[in-house]
Amino acid sequence: MNSAQLHLMFTHLPIVGLVIAILINFYAIFNKSNEVKKLILWTYAVLGIFALLAYLTGDGAEEILKTYPGITESLIEPHEQFALFFFIGLLILSVSSMIGLYVTKAKETLLKNFNLYLLIAALLLSILAFETGATGGNIRHTEIKQGCLISKQQISKK
């Protein structure tokens, strides 16, 4: 597999995983089981690993894409910007969940609070996840260019 294929594989995991994690998190908040509440902390921790893998394969994918006709830095730049913020946000979420796992070992009563804070952060982060995926798709999929916040005109100005 080349870098572009690896990047595509790894980038879908944090985006789709975040949606799944948010759904589990909603369930965990209304569930009395501490195991479910701990599961969501582990889920966010694993998403950080997937985000790291996606980020590390990005430059290689960019180099391959730039060899294709019509693929320029101005098409890739919006994706890189959103991806960087999404990556940082997901790492913060992941580290926070690991801290939550450590802290709640001693005080399981804090699990619900951690779950609530992580849910709020994940919901905000989902906006960046959407834009990262949409701007990434814009690079090769012209049929979706109209669907993200970065308009076709903004891309063409660069």
Contacts in CASP RR format, 6 or more apart in sequence:
PFRMAT RR
TARGET T0000
AUTHOR 0000-0000-0000
METHOD contacts of the structure
MODEL  1
MNSAQLHLMFTHLPIVGLVIAILINFYAIFNKSNEVKKLILWTYAVLGIF
ALLAYLTGDGAEEILKTYPGITESLIEPHEQFALFFFIGLLILSVSSMIG
LYVTKAKETLLKNFNLYLLIAALLLSILAFETGATGGNIRHTEIKQGCLI
SKQQISKK
1 9 0 8 1.000
2 64 0 8 1.000
3 57 0 8 1.000
3 58 0 8 1.000
3 59 0 8 1.000
3 60 0 8 1.000
3 61 0 8 1.000
3 63 0 8 1.000
3 64 0 8 1.000
4 60 0 8 1.000
4 61 0 8 1.000
4 64 0 8 1.000
4 65 0 8 1.000
6 53 0 8 1.000
6 57 0 8 1.000
6 61 0 8 1.000
7 54 0 8 1.000
7 57 0 8 1.000
7 58 0 8 1.000
7 60 0 8 1.000
7 61 0 8 1.000
8 61 0 8 1.000
10 50 0 8 1.000
10 53 0 8 1.000
10 54 0 8 1.000
10 57 0 8 1.000
11 54 0 8 1.000
11 132 0 8 1.000
11 133 0 8 1.000
13 47 0 8 1.000
13 50 0 8 1.000
13 53 0 8 1.000
13 54 0 8 1.000
14 47 0 8 1.000
14 48 0 8 1.000
14 50 0 8 1.000
14 51 0 8 1.000
14 54 0 8 1.000
14 86 0 8 1.000
14 90 0 8 1.000
14 129 0 8 1.000
15 129 0 8 1.000
15 130 0 8 1.000
15 132 0 8 1.000
15 133 0 8 1.000
17 43 0 8 1.000
17 47 0 8 1.000
17 50 0 8 1.000
18 47 0 8 1.000
18 90 0 8 1.000
18 122 0 8 1.000
18 125 0 8 1.000
18 126 0 8 1.000
18 129 0 8 1.000
19 126 0 8 1.000
19 129 0 8 1.000
20 43 0 8 1.000
21 40 0 8 1.000
21 43 0 8 1.000
21 44 0 8 1.000
21 47 0 8 1.000
21 122 0 8 1.000
22 119 0 8 1.000
22 122 0 8 1.000
22 123 0 8 1.000
22 126 0 8 1.000
24 36 0 8 1.000
24 39 0 8 1.000
24 40 0 8 1.000
24 43 0 8 1.000
25 40 0 8 1.000
25 115 0 8 1.000
25 118 0 8 1.000
25 119 0 8 1.000
25 122 0 8 1.000
26 119 0 8 1.000
27 36 0 8 1.000
28 36 0 8 1.000
28 37 0 8 1.000
28 39 0 8 1.000
28 40 0 8 1.000
28 115 0 8 1.000
29 112 0 8 1.000
29 115 0 8 1.000
29 116 0 8 1.000
29 119 0 8 1.000
31 37 0 8 1.000
34 108 0 8 1.000
34 111 0 8 1.000
37 111 0 8 1.000
37 112 0 8 1.000
37 114 0 8 1.000
37 115 0 8 1.000
38 101 0 8 1.000
38 104 0 8 1.000
38 111 0 8 1.000
40 97 0 8 1.000
40 115 0 8 1.000
40 118 0 8 1.000
41 97 0 8 1.000
41 98 0 8 1.000
41 100 0 8 1.000
41 101 0 8 1.000
41 104 0 8 1.000
41 111 0 8 1.000
41 114 0 8 1.000
41 115 0 8 1.000
41 118 0 8 1.000
42 97 0 8 1.000
42 101 0 8 1.000
43 97 0 8 1.000
44 93 0 8 1.000
44 94 0 8 1.000
44 96 0 8 1.000
44 97 0 8 1.000
44 118 0 8 1.000
44 122 0 8 1.000
45 94 0 8 1.000
45 97 0 8 1.000
45 98 0 8 1.000
45 101 0 8 1.000
46 94 0 8 1.000
47 90 0 8 1.000
47 93 0 8 1.000
47 94 0 8 1.000
48 90 0 8 1.000
48 91 0 8 1.000
48 93 0 8 1.000
48 94 0 8 1.000
49 94 0 8 1.000
51 86 0 8 1.000
51 87 0 8 1.000
51 90 0 8 1.000
51 91 0 8 1.000
51 94 0 8 1.000
52 87 0 8 1.000
52 91 0 8 1.000
54 83 0 8 1.000
54 87 0 8 1.000
55 83 0 8 1.000
55 87 0 8 1.000
58 83 0 8 1.000
62 76 0 8 1.000
62 80 0 8 1.000
65 71 0 8 1.000
65 76 0 8 1.000
65 139 0 8 1.000
65 140 0 8 1.000
66 72 0 8 1.000
66 73 0 8 1.000
66 76 0 8 1.000
71 139 0 8 1.000
71 140 0 8 1.000
74 155 0 8 1.000
74 156 0 8 1.000
74 158 0 8 1.000
75 138 0 8 1.000
75 139 0 8 1.000
75 155 0 8 1.000
76 139 0 8 1.000
77 158 0 8 1.000
78 135 0 8 1.000
78 138 0 8 1.000
78 150 0 8 1.000
78 154 0 8 1.000
78 155 0 8 1.000
79 132 0 8 1.000
79 133 0 8 1.000
79 135 0 8 1.000
79 136 0 8 1.000
79 137 0 8 1.000
79 138 0 8 1.000
79 139 0 8 1.000
82 128 0 8 1.000
82 131 0 8 1.000
82 132 0 8 1.000
82 133 0 8 1.000
82 135 0 8 1.000
83 132 0 8 1.000
83 135 0 8 1.000
83 136 0 8 1.000
85 128 0 8 1.000
86 125 0 8 1.000
86 128 0 8 1.000
86 129 0 8 1.000
86 131 0 8 1.000
86 132 0 8 1.000
89 121 0 8 1.000
89 125 0 8 1.000
89 128 0 8 1.000
90 125 0 8 1.000
92 121 0 8 1.000
93 118 0 8 1.000
93 121 0 8 1.000
93 122 0 8 1.000
93 125 0 8 1.000
96 114 0 8 1.000
96 117 0 8 1.000
96 118 0 8 1.000
96 121 0 8 1.000
97 114 0 8 1.000
97 118 0 8 1.000
100 110 0 8 1.000
100 114 0 8 1.000
103 110 0 8 1.000
103 114 0 8 1.000
104 110 0 8 1.000
104 111 0 8 1.000
104 114 0 8 1.000
130 148 0 8 1.000
131 148 0 8 1.000
131 149 0 8 1.000
131 150 0 8 1.000
134 144 0 8 1.000
134 147 0 8 1.000
134 148 0 8 1.000
134 149 0 8 1.000
134 150 0 8 1.000
135 148 0 8 1.000
135 150 0 8 1.000
137 144 0 8 1.000
138 144 0 8 1.000
138 145 0 8 1.000
138 148 0 8 1.000
138 150 0 8 1.000
138 155 0 8 1.000
145 152 0 8 1.000
145 155 0 8 1.000
146 152 0 8 1.000
END
